Amino acid sequence: MVGARVRRQQVAYAQGRGLSGRRACALLSVARSTLGYVSRLVAKDAPVLPAMRTLAGQYPRYGYRTIRIFLERQGHGMSTDRMYRLWRQEALQVPKKRPRRRVATSRPRPLPPAAVNHVWAYDFVFDTCADGRTLKCLTVIDEFTRECLAIDVAGGIRSGRVIEVLAQLVSVHGAPRYLRSDNGPEFVARAILRWLQTAQIETAFIDPGKPWQNGADESFNGKFRDQHLSLQWFRNRADAKVSIEAWRRHYNEVRPHSSLGYLTPLAFKATCGADRDGGRPAPGRRPAPPAEQNPKTHETAATRHPPHPAPPGLALPRKTHY
């Protein structure tokens, strides 16, 4: 179907060939009143288009929905339909990534986090500097708020350094109830298991060969690579540390998250309730599960058969799979 703007161009072409305006409108079935119509959208969209092009160039991996949030912060409020129209009008688009080949199999959904500091997840991301040196990044996120708690950048990260990063995060944010990760050697090291036992943090290892069970951190790592690592060229490790830390702050404080109602992770965290520790008990105490009592004797299994205490230093933290 031909639009009104194209019809007016056809009438103008016919007038240029010597026809009168009345005759051209009659032949092309165009109302004469539309010849002098001037759209108000041109003047209304004029201040929005430069800001939209600037944001699209600054964040090339953001789509029109995310760019709309940034425009609203600048005072250009609009609906999603209008934003899509302007996005198509300017011929803007996000480059498509190459689809992955996946094996069709059942993928159980892990237990979602229930509160702040309920479940943390951590994993590694690798990259290379311009001088050829390897970058190994340890990413730690809170699955409930999607906040990136830390990105530690180094050439090599072993279990000792992982413990240092986790200890620093626990001192700032408090200890989580669960720590989700894969079965990498840095995460199943005996030193980390002993430290987690001391900090009263339970492990939640995913099944081997099923990275989707750690979907929150894998999704973050994909955004980290797609929106920063693939767009930057680090001269050395020092340059990478500064750039990655700046992006982490941008991710937590500026970038809107679609699963959080287009709030930033820190803004969403501020709207959470008073239970910010995921229901953790006071330090040094663990909640006991409710015991089943005999309705006649009011005895429990623990009172009938008290367990023998385990020798100190031999108990490892219980691995929770979900």
Residue frames relative to the residue before (quaternion, step in Angstrom):
aa qw qx qy qz dx dy dz
M 1.0000 0.0000 0.0000 0.0000 0.00 0.00 0.00
V 0.3864 -0.7342 0.5180 0.2081 3.56 -0.89 1.02
G 0.3925 -0.7400 0.5025 0.2140 3.56 -0.86 0.97
A 0.6863 -0.4917 0.3466 0.4088 3.54 -1.35 0.26
R 0.6356 0.5355 -0.3464 0.4350 3.58 0.98 -0.74
V 0.6564 0.4944 -0.3130 0.4762 3.58 0.99 -0.79
R 0.6231 0.5325 -0.3465 0.4561 3.62 1.01 -0.71
R 0.6512 0.5021 -0.3236 0.4681 3.60 0.96 -0.78
Q 0.6290 0.5159 -0.3374 0.4737 3.58 1.05 -0.65
Q 0.6366 0.5217 -0.3292 0.4629 3.59 1.04 -0.71
V 0.6397 0.5089 -0.3232 0.4768 3.58 1.02 -0.78
A 0.6466 0.5129 -0.3227 0.4634 3.58 0.97 -0.83
Y 0.6367 0.5172 -0.3285 0.4682 3.59 1.04 -0.72
A 0.6565 0.5027 -0.3129 0.4673 3.60 0.98 -0.83
Q 0.6391 0.5081 -0.3301 0.4737 3.59 1.04 -0.70
G 0.6391 0.5244 -0.3269 0.4580 3.55 1.07 -0.62
R 0.6656 0.4802 -0.2947 0.4894 3.57 1.21 -0.43
G 0.6978 -0.5077 0.2630 0.4315 3.60 1.24 0.19
L 0.5526 0.5995 -0.4137 0.4050 3.62 1.21 -0.06
S 0.4965 -0.6273 0.5051 0.3238 3.53 -1.21 0.51
G 0.6495 -0.5319 0.3694 0.3984 3.54 -1.24 0.36
R 0.6354 0.5303 -0.3289 0.4548 3.57 1.01 -0.80
R 0.6874 0.4823 -0.2852 0.4621 3.60 0.90 -0.97
A 0.6482 0.5185 -0.3243 0.4537 3.61 0.98 -0.81
C 0.6592 0.4954 -0.3144 0.4703 3.61 0.96 -0.81
A 0.6456 0.5195 -0.3297 0.4524 3.58 0.99 -0.72
L 0.6822 0.4850 -0.2961 0.4601 3.59 0.92 -0.85
L 0.7550 0.3818 -0.2021 0.4934 3.58 0.99 -0.79
S 0.3973 -0.7386 0.4624 0.2880 3.61 1.30 0.05
V 0.4240 0.6669 -0.4788 0.3824 3.53 0.90 1.06
A 0.4479 -0.6806 0.5097 0.2763 3.57 -0.91 0.89
R 0.4982 -0.6803 0.4500 0.2941 3.58 -0.91 0.92
S 0.5981 0.5866 -0.3651 0.4061 3.59 1.15 -0.52
T 0.6366 0.5458 -0.3365 0.4286 3.59 1.16 -0.46
L 0.5306 0.6486 -0.4214 0.3467 3.61 1.19 -0.30
G 0.7606 0.3588 -0.2096 0.4988 3.59 1.01 -0.67
Y 0.4189 0.7202 -0.4640 0.3010 3.57 1.27 0.21
V 0.0875 -0.7687 0.6330 0.0287 3.56 -0.96 0.93
S 0.3777 -0.7472 0.5033 0.2140 3.56 -0.61 1.13
R 0.3977 -0.7152 0.5279 0.2272 3.54 -1.05 0.82
L 0.5276 0.6526 -0.4102 0.3571 3.57 1.22 -0.31
V 0.5870 0.5882 -0.3823 0.4041 3.58 1.07 -0.62
A 0.7047 0.4336 -0.2665 0.4944 3.57 0.88 -0.92
K 0.6508 0.5225 -0.3218 0.4471 3.59 1.07 -0.68
D 0.7292 0.4235 -0.2359 0.4829 3.58 1.03 -0.77
A 0.4630 0.7203 -0.4352 0.2781 3.60 1.20 -0.28
P 0.7375 0.3967 -0.2807 0.4689 3.69 0.75 -0.79
V 0.6257 0.5628 -0.3427 0.4175 3.60 1.20 -0.39
L 0.6388 0.5840 -0.3338 0.3735 3.58 0.94 -0.88
P 0.6719 0.4736 -0.3426 0.4548 3.69 0.79 -0.77
A 0.6505 0.5054 -0.3246 0.4648 3.60 0.98 -0.79
M 0.6477 0.5127 -0.3241 0.4611 3.59 1.00 -0.76
R 0.6609 0.4931 -0.3188 0.4673 3.60 0.93 -0.80
T 0.6318 0.5323 -0.3332 0.4544 3.59 1.04 -0.73
L 0.6783 0.4798 -0.2877 0.4763 3.58 0.92 -0.89
A 0.6448 0.5148 -0.3271 0.4606 3.60 1.01 -0.76
G 0.6651 0.4759 -0.3075 0.4864 3.59 1.07 -0.61
Q 0.6580 0.5054 -0.3090 0.4650 3.57 1.11 -0.66
Y 0.7789 0.1571 -0.0807 0.6017 3.58 1.08 -0.74
P 0.1067 -0.8565 0.5006 0.0664 3.62 0.32 1.17
R 0.6933 0.4649 -0.2867 0.4702 3.62 1.17 -0.35
Y 0.5600 0.5823 -0.3989 0.4338 3.61 1.25 0.20
G 0.3778 -0.7301 0.5279 0.2136 3.57 -1.00 0.82
Y 0.7335 -0.4451 0.2792 0.4312 3.55 -1.29 0.05
R 0.6034 0.5553 -0.3765 0.4310 3.63 1.07 -0.52
T 0.6868 0.4609 -0.2865 0.4836 3.58 0.93 -0.84
I 0.6320 0.5184 -0.3379 0.4665 3.59 1.01 -0.74
R 0.5976 0.5670 -0.3641 0.4346 3.61 1.08 -0.63
I 0.6262 0.5283 -0.3409 0.4611 3.60 1.04 -0.71
F 0.6549 0.4969 -0.3166 0.4732 3.59 0.96 -0.80
L 0.6424 0.5127 -0.3292 0.4649 3.60 1.02 -0.72
E 0.6271 0.5242 -0.3422 0.4634 3.59 1.03 -0.69
R 0.6328 0.5234 -0.3346 0.4621 3.59 1.05 -0.69
Q 0.6879 0.4526 -0.2750 0.4963 3.59 1.17 -0.54
G 0.6272 -0.5717 0.3284 0.4148 3.60 1.26 0.06
H 0.5906 0.5463 -0.3755 0.4601 3.60 1.25 0.18
G 0.0045 -0.8287 0.5589 -0.0290 3.58 0.31 1.22
M 0.1308 0.7789 -0.5998 0.1281 3.55 -1.00 0.87
S 0.5609 -0.5893 0.4641 0.3504 3.52 -1.32 0.31
T 0.6485 -0.5183 0.3846 0.4035 3.54 -1.30 0.26
D 0.6347 0.5360 -0.3362 0.4436 3.60 1.02 -0.74
R 0.6650 0.4848 -0.3138 0.4736 3.59 0.93 -0.81
M 0.6343 0.5241 -0.3339 0.4599 3.55 1.01 -0.76
Y 0.6458 0.5109 -0.3213 0.4677 3.57 0.99 -0.77
R 0.6336 0.5294 -0.3351 0.4540 3.59 1.02 -0.76
L 0.6798 0.4710 -0.2915 0.4806 3.60 0.91 -0.87
W 0.6186 0.5466 -0.3392 0.4511 3.58 1.07 -0.74
R 0.6823 0.4541 -0.2809 0.4994 3.58 0.96 -0.83
Q 0.6182 0.5605 -0.3447 0.4299 3.57 1.04 -0.71
E 0.7262 0.4013 -0.2270 0.5100 3.58 1.05 -0.78
A 0.4033 -0.7440 0.4491 0.2864 3.59 1.32 0.11
L 0.3419 0.7268 -0.5134 0.3021 3.57 0.98 0.91
Q 0.1132 0.7801 -0.6088 0.0892 3.54 -1.08 0.72
V 0.4440 -0.6593 0.5393 0.2781 3.52 -1.27 0.49
P 0.4731 -0.6714 0.4745 0.3166 3.64 -0.75 0.92
K 0.4135 -0.7230 0.5031 0.2305 3.54 -0.87 1.00
K 0.3830 -0.7034 0.5546 0.2257 3.50 -1.12 0.79
R 0.5730 -0.5901 0.4413 0.3588 3.55 -1.19 0.56
P 0.4155 -0.7206 0.4836 0.2725 3.64 -0.69 0.98
R 0.3930 -0.7149 0.5343 0.2216 3.53 -1.14 0.74
R 0.4182 -0.6607 0.5597 0.2746 3.50 -1.21 0.59
R 0.0561 -0.8125 0.5800 -0.0188 3.56 -0.68 1.10
V 0.4239 -0.6835 0.5394 0.2492 3.50 -1.20 0.65
A 0.4209 -0.7101 0.5053 0.2513 3.57 -0.80 1.00
T 0.2583 0.7417 -0.5781 0.2212 3.57 -0.61 1.14
S 0.5921 -0.5567 0.4323 0.3907 3.55 -1.25 0.26
R 0.1125 -0.7965 0.5936 0.0226 3.55 -0.95 0.93
P 0.2131 -0.7986 0.5465 0.1349 3.61 -0.11 1.18
R 0.4170 -0.7055 0.5208 0.2390 3.53 -1.00 0.88
P 0.3888 -0.7298 0.5010 0.2555 3.63 -0.69 0.98
L 0.6392 -0.5228 0.3991 0.3985 3.53 -1.27 0.42
P 0.3467 -0.7587 0.5019 0.2286 3.63 -0.55 1.06
P 0.5674 -0.5903 0.4387 0.3704 3.61 -1.15 0.49
A 0.3533 -0.7691 0.5081 0.1597 3.53 -1.14 0.72
A 0.8045 0.0379 0.0092 0.5927 3.61 1.15 -0.42
V 0.6785 -0.4415 0.3789 0.4485 3.51 -1.35 0.03
N 0.8327 0.1386 -0.1519 0.5142 3.56 -1.04 0.89
H 0.3966 0.6962 -0.5042 0.3223 3.59 1.10 0.55
V 0.7938 -0.0082 0.0470 0.6064 3.59 0.85 -1.01
W 0.1038 -0.7381 0.6640 0.0588 3.52 -0.97 0.99
A 0.1310 -0.7718 0.6174 0.0772 3.55 -1.19 0.56
Y 0.0063 0.8026 -0.5962 0.0162 3.56 -1.03 0.75
D 0.0325 0.7762 -0.6237 0.0860 3.50 -1.19 0.73
F 0.4548 -0.6746 0.5129 0.2739 3.57 -1.35 0.06
V 0.1032 -0.7437 0.6575 0.0628 3.52 -1.28 0.66
F 0.1980 -0.8013 0.5593 0.0766 3.58 -0.89 0.96
D 0.0619 0.7653 -0.6384 0.0538 3.53 -1.20 0.68
T 0.3479 -0.7264 0.5580 0.2000 3.57 -1.35 0.06
C 0.4057 -0.6979 0.5392 0.2401 3.57 -1.07 0.78
A 0.6714 -0.4880 0.3700 0.4173 3.55 -1.33 0.14
D 0.6844 0.4708 -0.2893 0.4756 3.60 1.12 -0.57
G 0.6155 -0.5950 0.3302 0.3976 3.60 1.27 0.21
R 0.5314 0.6297 -0.4158 0.3849 3.60 1.22 -0.08
T 0.4731 -0.6968 0.4770 0.2512 3.54 -1.07 0.83
L 0.2158 -0.7408 0.6239 0.1237 3.52 -1.18 0.75
K 0.0525 -0.7674 0.6388 0.0138 3.54 -0.94 0.96
C 0.0911 -0.8255 0.5569 -0.0139 3.56 -0.47 1.25
L 0.2083 -0.7520 0.6167 0.1037 3.55 -0.87 1.04
T 0.1019 -0.8060 0.5827 0.0198 3.59 -0.54 1.19
V 0.0564 -0.7762 0.6279 -0.0063 3.57 -0.96 0.96
I 0.0107 0.8079 -0.5873 0.0483 3.59 -0.73 1.06
D 0.3798 -0.6456 0.6031 0.2741 3.51 -1.38 0.33
E 0.3945 -0.7687 0.4504 0.2249 3.59 -0.46 1.18
F 0.6444 0.5355 -0.3397 0.4273 3.61 1.08 -0.55
T 0.7821 0.2983 -0.1550 0.5248 3.59 0.82 -0.96
R 0.3526 -0.7436 0.4796 0.3045 3.61 1.29 -0.31
E 0.3792 0.7247 -0.4916 0.2989 3.58 1.17 0.42
C 0.3365 -0.7061 0.5842 0.2168 3.56 -0.99 0.84
L 0.2698 -0.8082 0.5067 0.1319 3.56 -0.33 1.26
A 0.7962 -0.1219 0.1098 0.5824 3.59 1.01 -0.72
I 0.0631 -0.7226 0.6843 0.0749 3.51 -1.35 0.53
D 0.1068 -0.8069 0.5806 0.0192 3.56 -0.27 1.28
V 0.1410 -0.8070 0.5731 0.0189 3.56 -0.69 1.16
A 0.2120 0.7516 -0.5993 0.1761 3.56 -0.86 1.01
G 0.6188 -0.5310 0.4142 0.4045 3.52 -1.31 0.01
G 0.7820 -0.0301 0.0417 0.6211 3.55 1.10 -0.76
I 0.0993 -0.7905 0.6041 0.0181 3.55 -0.93 0.94
R 0.0801 -0.7942 0.6021 0.0164 3.54 -0.70 1.12
S 0.7725 -0.3831 0.2350 0.4486 3.53 -1.32 0.00
G 0.6211 0.5596 -0.3535 0.4197 3.61 1.01 -0.70
R 0.6846 0.4599 -0.2882 0.4866 3.56 0.95 -0.84
V 0.5941 0.5516 -0.3679 0.4554 3.60 1.07 -0.62
I 0.6431 0.5125 -0.3211 0.4698 3.59 0.99 -0.81
E 0.6383 0.5260 -0.3333 0.4526 3.61 0.97 -0.78
V 0.6606 0.4965 -0.3121 0.4688 3.61 0.94 -0.86
L 0.6778 0.4879 -0.3012 0.4603 3.59 0.87 -0.90
A 0.6409 0.5243 -0.3311 0.4525 3.60 0.98 -0.80
Q 0.6518 0.5021 -0.3202 0.4697 3.58 0.99 -0.76
L 0.6595 0.4974 -0.3142 0.4680 3.61 0.97 -0.78
V 0.6409 0.5194 -0.3307 0.4583 3.60 0.98 -0.78
S 0.6510 0.5176 -0.3200 0.4536 3.59 1.02 -0.75
V 0.7049 0.4425 -0.2593 0.4900 3.60 1.15 -0.57
H 0.8178 0.2658 -0.1029 0.4999 3.60 0.77 -1.07
G 0.5238 -0.5889 0.4484 0.4216 3.59 1.15 -0.37
A 0.5626 -0.6265 0.4296 0.3262 3.56 -1.24 0.41
P 0.3920 -0.6973 0.5366 0.2688 3.62 -0.99 0.72
R 0.5563 -0.5822 0.4587 0.3757 3.54 -1.30 0.17
Y 0.7967 0.1045 -0.0380 0.5940 3.59 0.98 -0.85
L 0.1617 -0.7474 0.6370 0.0976 3.51 -1.27 0.58
R 0.1584 -0.8234 0.5432 0.0433 3.55 -0.38 1.30
S 0.1719 0.7656 -0.6033 0.1431 3.57 -0.98 0.88
D 0.5426 -0.5639 0.4858 0.3894 3.51 -1.34 0.01
N 0.6232 -0.5633 0.4019 0.3643 3.56 -1.30 -0.19
G 0.1921 0.8046 -0.5343 0.1739 3.57 1.01 0.82
P 0.6319 -0.5678 0.3586 0.3869 3.60 -1.12 0.54
E 0.6347 0.5317 -0.3476 0.4400 3.60 1.07 -0.59
F 0.7190 0.4611 -0.2430 0.4597 3.59 1.13 -0.67
V 0.7252 0.3841 -0.2412 0.5181 3.60 1.18 -0.40
A 0.3541 0.7407 -0.4980 0.2794 3.58 1.25 0.26
R 0.5792 -0.6135 0.4121 0.3440 3.57 -1.07 0.74
A 0.6145 0.5577 -0.3599 0.4264 3.60 1.05 -0.68
I 0.6660 0.4841 -0.3071 0.4772 3.60 0.97 -0.82
L 0.6445 0.5225 -0.3339 0.4474 3.61 0.93 -0.81
R 0.6566 0.4930 -0.3170 0.4747 3.59 0.99 -0.75
W 0.6517 0.5037 -0.3273 0.4630 3.59 0.98 -0.77
L 0.6440 0.5150 -0.3232 0.4643 3.59 0.99 -0.77
Q 0.6237 0.5243 -0.3426 0.4676 3.56 1.06 -0.70
T 0.6557 0.5048 -0.3145 0.4652 3.58 0.97 -0.81
A 0.7161 0.4303 -0.2426 0.4931 3.59 1.02 -0.83
Q 0.3882 -0.7458 0.4595 0.2861 3.61 1.31 0.01
I 0.4197 0.6524 -0.4956 0.3907 3.55 0.89 1.06
E 0.2888 -0.7693 0.5490 0.1532 3.56 -0.75 1.05
T 0.3927 -0.7194 0.5281 0.2221 3.55 -1.05 0.82
A 0.1193 -0.7603 0.6360 0.0567 3.54 -1.21 0.67
F 0.0430 -0.8278 0.5592 -0.0149 3.55 0.30 1.26
I 0.3879 -0.6973 0.5491 0.2485 3.56 -1.02 0.80
D 0.6061 -0.5488 0.4227 0.3910 3.54 -1.27 0.32
P 0.5700 -0.6037 0.4220 0.3640 3.62 -1.02 0.67
G 0.8270 0.2109 -0.1785 0.4895 3.55 -0.97 0.91
K 0.6706 0.4467 -0.3038 0.5083 3.62 1.21 0.33
P 0.0594 -0.8462 0.5286 0.0305 3.61 0.41 1.16
W 0.5653 0.6116 -0.3996 0.3829 3.63 1.14 -0.41
Q 0.5616 0.5822 -0.4026 0.4285 3.61 1.20 -0.24
N 0.6888 0.3326 -0.2497 0.5938 3.57 1.31 -0.25
G 0.0907 0.8815 -0.4603 0.0542 3.53 1.06 0.87
A 0.6252 0.5564 -0.3605 0.4118 3.60 0.97 -0.73
D 0.7125 0.4280 -0.2654 0.4886 3.58 0.85 -0.92
E 0.6212 0.5252 -0.3533 0.4620 3.60 1.03 -0.65
S 0.6327 0.5150 -0.3306 0.4745 3.60 1.04 -0.72
F 0.6495 0.5032 -0.3222 0.4701 3.57 0.96 -0.81
N 0.6517 0.5131 -0.3248 0.4544 3.59 0.92 -0.84
G 0.6288 0.5274 -0.3380 0.4606 3.59 1.06 -0.68
K 0.6576 0.4799 -0.3074 0.4926 3.59 0.99 -0.80
F 0.6185 0.5549 -0.3358 0.4436 3.58 1.02 -0.79
R 0.7033 0.4376 -0.2702 0.4908 3.57 0.92 -0.83
D 0.7043 0.4894 -0.2789 0.4320 3.57 0.87 -0.94
Q 0.7834 0.3604 -0.1701 0.4769 3.58 0.93 -0.88
H 0.7908 0.2470 -0.1690 0.5339 3.61 1.19 -0.10
L 0.7297 0.4393 -0.2769 0.4448 3.60 0.54 -1.11
S 0.7028 0.4636 -0.2766 0.4633 3.59 0.94 -0.82
L 0.7000 0.4590 -0.2670 0.4776 3.61 1.23 -0.33
Q 0.7120 0.4297 -0.2470 0.4974 3.60 1.22 -0.35
W 0.2096 -0.7378 0.6300 0.1218 3.52 -1.31 0.52
F 0.1748 -0.8258 0.5325 0.0626 3.56 -0.16 1.33
R 0.4082 -0.7202 0.5069 0.2403 3.56 -0.83 0.97
N 0.7779 -0.0882 0.0951 0.6149 3.57 1.01 -0.85
R 0.7241 -0.4407 0.3016 0.4365 3.54 -1.30 -0.03
A 0.6156 0.5436 -0.3551 0.4466 3.58 1.05 -0.68
D 0.6484 0.4994 -0.3119 0.4827 3.58 0.99 -0.81
A 0.6436 0.5243 -0.3239 0.4539 3.59 1.01 -0.77
K 0.6388 0.5314 -0.3394 0.4409 3.61 0.95 -0.79
V 0.6720 0.4935 -0.3016 0.4625 3.59 0.90 -0.92
S 0.6885 0.4890 -0.2860 0.4528 3.58 0.87 -0.95
I 0.6806 0.4884 -0.2972 0.4582 3.60 0.90 -0.87
E 0.6406 0.5100 -0.3342 0.4666 3.60 1.01 -0.72
A 0.6283 0.5169 -0.3367 0.4740 3.60 1.06 -0.70
W 0.6578 0.4902 -0.3199 0.4740 3.61 0.98 -0.76
R 0.6143 0.5470 -0.3559 0.4436 3.61 1.02 -0.71
R 0.6595 0.4877 -0.3095 0.4811 3.59 0.96 -0.81
H 0.6274 0.5214 -0.3345 0.4718 3.56 1.05 -0.74
Y 0.6435 0.5272 -0.3213 0.4526 3.60 0.97 -0.82
N 0.7232 0.4432 -0.2499 0.4671 3.61 0.92 -0.85
E 0.8050 0.3490 -0.1418 0.4583 3.58 0.93 -0.88
V 0.7850 0.3273 -0.1536 0.5031 3.62 1.08 -0.63
R 0.7134 0.4838 -0.2780 0.4240 3.58 0.76 -1.03
P 0.3305 -0.7401 0.5450 0.2144 3.64 -0.73 0.99
H 0.2632 -0.7619 0.5784 0.1254 3.55 -1.11 0.77
S 0.4516 -0.7280 0.4454 0.2604 3.56 -0.64 1.12
S 0.6853 0.4835 -0.3039 0.4519 3.63 0.95 -0.76
L 0.6802 0.4417 -0.2845 0.5112 3.61 1.26 -0.18
G 0.5928 -0.5735 0.3693 0.4282 3.58 1.17 0.42
Y 0.5870 -0.6039 0.3326 0.4243 3.56 1.16 0.72
L 0.4257 0.6278 -0.5159 0.3981 3.54 1.01 0.91
T 0.5129 -0.5923 0.5042 0.3632 3.54 -1.24 0.31
P 0.6427 -0.5334 0.3580 0.4174 3.63 -1.10 0.43
L 0.6713 0.4823 -0.3129 0.4677 3.61 0.94 -0.77
A 0.6397 0.5066 -0.3332 0.4723 3.60 1.02 -0.71
F 0.6479 0.4987 -0.3201 0.4785 3.59 1.01 -0.74
K 0.6304 0.5331 -0.3322 0.4562 3.58 1.02 -0.75
A 0.6465 0.5218 -0.3198 0.4555 3.58 1.06 -0.74
T 0.6856 0.4776 -0.2875 0.4682 3.60 1.14 -0.54
C 0.4999 0.6564 -0.4347 0.3609 3.60 1.24 -0.15
G 0.6303 -0.5642 0.3879 0.3660 3.53 -1.27 0.39
A 0.7350 -0.4204 0.3046 0.4361 3.51 -1.32 -0.14
D 0.6244 0.5287 -0.3496 0.4565 3.61 1.17 -0.48
R 0.0333 0.8427 -0.5314 0.0803 3.54 0.16 1.30
D 0.6803 0.4958 -0.3024 0.4471 3.61 1.19 -0.12
G 0.5438 -0.6533 0.3954 0.3480 3.58 1.19 0.42
G 0.6476 -0.5316 0.3279 0.4364 3.58 1.12 0.52
R 0.3321 0.7525 -0.5111 0.2497 3.60 1.15 0.43
P 0.4230 -0.6813 0.5185 0.2968 3.61 -0.99 0.69
A 0.7066 -0.4167 0.3305 0.4668 3.54 -1.27 -0.04
P 0.6192 -0.5566 0.3829 0.4001 3.61 -1.09 0.62
G 0.7744 0.3293 -0.2620 0.4725 3.52 -0.97 0.93
R 0.7388 0.3226 -0.2121 0.5524 3.62 1.24 -0.15
R 0.1834 -0.7586 0.6181 0.0942 3.52 -1.14 0.75
P 0.4689 -0.6838 0.4600 0.3178 3.63 -0.87 0.78
A 0.3345 -0.7408 0.5503 0.1910 3.56 -0.95 0.89
P 0.4741 -0.6646 0.4818 0.3183 3.61 -0.92 0.79
P 0.5793 -0.5947 0.4122 0.3752 3.60 -1.07 0.58
A 0.3254 -0.7617 0.5359 0.1633 3.55 -0.84 1.04
E 0.4179 -0.6925 0.5326 0.2493 3.53 -1.08 0.79
Q 0.2006 -0.7998 0.5604 0.0782 3.55 -0.69 1.14
N 0.4673 -0.6226 0.5511 0.3003 3.49 -1.28 0.57
P 0.4296 -0.7357 0.4456 0.2751 3.65 -0.55 1.03
K 0.6804 0.4798 -0.3021 0.4643 3.62 1.17 -0.46
T 0.8004 0.2832 -0.1383 0.5099 3.59 0.78 -1.01
H 0.3066 -0.7696 0.5003 0.2520 3.61 1.29 -0.32
E 0.4461 0.6577 -0.4736 0.3797 3.56 1.07 0.82
T 0.2707 -0.7334 0.6002 0.1690 3.52 -1.23 0.51
A 0.6665 -0.4903 0.3672 0.4250 3.53 -1.30 0.18
A 0.6350 0.5408 -0.3357 0.4376 3.57 1.07 -0.66
T 0.6850 0.4657 -0.2978 0.4746 3.61 1.03 -0.72
R 0.6535 0.4967 -0.3244 0.4701 3.58 1.12 -0.59
H 0.7971 0.0837 -0.0157 0.5978 3.56 0.95 -0.91
P 0.1353 -0.8160 0.5566 0.0783 3.61 0.17 1.19
P 0.4395 -0.7097 0.4787 0.2720 3.60 -0.84 0.90
H 0.4708 -0.6480 0.5195 0.2976 3.53 -1.26 0.57
P 0.4627 -0.6870 0.4709 0.3036 3.61 -0.81 0.87
A 0.4477 -0.6856 0.5092 0.2649 3.54 -1.03 0.84
P 0.5707 -0.5817 0.4372 0.3804 3.61 -1.08 0.63
P 0.5211 -0.6483 0.4427 0.3350 3.62 -0.93 0.77
G 0.7935 0.3254 -0.2461 0.4516 3.53 -1.12 0.79
L 0.6746 0.5003 -0.3024 0.4508 3.61 1.23 -0.17
A 0.6312 0.5441 -0.3460 0.4310 3.60 1.12 -0.49
L 0.2036 -0.7605 0.6076 0.1049 3.54 -0.99 0.94
P 0.6092 -0.5683 0.3853 0.3968 3.62 -1.12 0.49
R 0.5277 -0.6456 0.4641 0.2990 3.51 -1.10 0.80
K 0.3151 -0.7457 0.5599 0.1768 3.57 -0.84 0.99
T 0.1405 -0.7919 0.5931 0.0383 3.53 -0.74 1.11
H 0.1201 -0.7896 0.6000 0.0447 3.59 -0.69 1.10
Y 0.2655 0.7328 -0.6046 0.1643 3.57 -0.84 1.00
